[in-house]
Amino acid sequence: VTGGVISGIGKGIISSSIGTILRSHGFRVTSIKIDPYINIDAGTFSPYEHGEVFVLDDGGEVDLDLGNYERFLDVTLHRDNNITTGKIYQYVIDKERRGDYLGKTVQVVPHITDAIQEWVERVARISVDEDKSEPDLCIIELGGTIGDIESMSFVEAFRQFQFRV
């Protein structure tokens, strides 16, 4: 779920509502919220600038949309259900520092876009229900606006993702 060129349009409520409808039809649903800012999480944000921070059971400080997902879907989400550009870049830089790229030049394509896809695939399989079953569906919200340069790596990752899965 993306917002096109308008931020704050209600993508989180729409995503939560779609998830609720799917759950009412018997599907196990999880959710991922992508915030394309450089921050690692929402913990240091001013609530006047970005709204309230929601704290998950595992201590993750995330966008309020994840709180809506938990309440609407009656699930327990984790800090990794919130992806930020900062988290992705930190993950890739840590891999580069360990030598995981074998001296290759680390670039947005393929390294950042691959990391986004790997993160989504990993988190989409994590149980969020009491029965510990793997989810059937994962609803992904890409926050911000499509026209922002900061979200382009996510847009490209999902363009590639359709061929990967």
Salt bridges, closest charged atoms under 4 A:
ASP35 OD1 - LYS33 NZ 3.15
ASP58 OD2 - ARG79 NE 3.86
ASP63 OD1 - LYS33 NZ 3.11
ASP63 OD2 - HIS50 NE2 2.90
ASP65 OD2 - LYS33 NZ 2.76
ASP80 OD2 - ARG122 NH1 3.07
GLU96 OE1 - ARG97 NE 2.78
ASP100 OD2 - ARG98 NH2 2.74
GLU121 OE1 - ARG164 NE 3.12
ASP129 OD1 - ARG23 NH1 2.98
ASP136 OD1 - ARG28 NH2 3.39
GLU141 OE2 - LYS33 NZ 3.70
GLU156 OE2 - ARG159 NH2 2.83
